[in-house]
Amino acid sequence: MKNLKEVIPDAAALLKMDLEKLGHAVLHCVHSSPDPVKRKGLAKKMAEPYHSDVQHEVSHAIEEALGWLASQCLLGASPYEEDLMFVTRRGQDELKNGEHPWGPADVV
């Protein structure tokens, strides 16, 4: 899975991002994983590369983004294993069509 810190290097910028933009950055990282992604502990794992002083806040922001992604039907829970997540067809379409473009230049 792509490292969120590579996409959003500055934790302060991440914490100021609106939920939609952060959500799409998280979606891009989840989508880049060649393996199934486990929901449990994902926010904490994604926050680990950031400085220890901000990991708690960053993991909360990521958790909010994950909730937003699920509420928008961009991420879904696997029907086969309750802790696995997948990028839904709608999420794949948004990534493919670039309806919500984002990137390092848009983050700051």
ChimeraX attribute file (.defattr): number of C-alpha atoms within 10 A of each C-alpha:
attribute: neighborCount
match mode: 1-to-1
recipient: residues
	/A:1	14
	/A:2	15
	/A:3	19
	/A:4	23
	/A:5	15
	/A:6	11
	/A:7	18
	/A:8	20
	/A:9	16
	/A:10	15
	/A:11	18
	/A:12	13
	/A:13	11
	/A:14	23
	/A:15	17
	/A:16	12
	/A:17	15
	/A:18	12
	/A:19	19
	/A:20	14
	/A:21	18
	/A:22	25
	/A:23	23
	/A:24	23
	/A:25	24
	/A:26	24
	/A:27	23
	/A:28	22
	/A:29	17
	/A:30	23
	/A:31	21
	/A:32	12
	/A:33	12
	/A:34	9
	/A:35	9
	/A:36	14
	/A:37	17
	/A:38	16
	/A:39	15
	/A:40	12
	/A:41	10
	/A:42	15
	/A:43	21
	/A:44	17
	/A:45	13
	/A:46	21
	/A:47	23
	/A:48	17
	/A:49	15
	/A:50	17
	/A:51	12
	/A:52	11
	/A:53	8
	/A:54	14
	/A:55	19
	/A:56	15
	/A:57	17
	/A:58	23
	/A:59	21
	/A:60	15
	/A:61	22
	/A:62	24
	/A:63	20
	/A:64	16
	/A:65	23
	/A:66	23
	/A:67	15
	/A:68	18
	/A:69	23
	/A:70	18
	/A:71	11
	/A:72	13
	/A:73	14
	/A:74	22
	/A:75	23
	/A:76	17
	/A:77	16
	/A:78	16
	/A:79	10
	/A:80	7
	/A:81	9
	/A:82	11
	/A:83	13
	/A:84	15
	/A:85	19
	/A:86	20
	/A:87	22
	/A:88	18
	/A:89	13
	/A:90	13
	/A:91	22
	/A:92	17
	/A:93	13
	/A:94	16
	/A:95	18
	/A:96	11
	/A:97	10
	/A:98	10
	/A:99	9
	/A:100	12
	/A:101	13
	/A:102	15
	/A:103	13
	/A:104	12
	/A:105	8
	/A:106	9
	/A:107	18
	/A:108	13
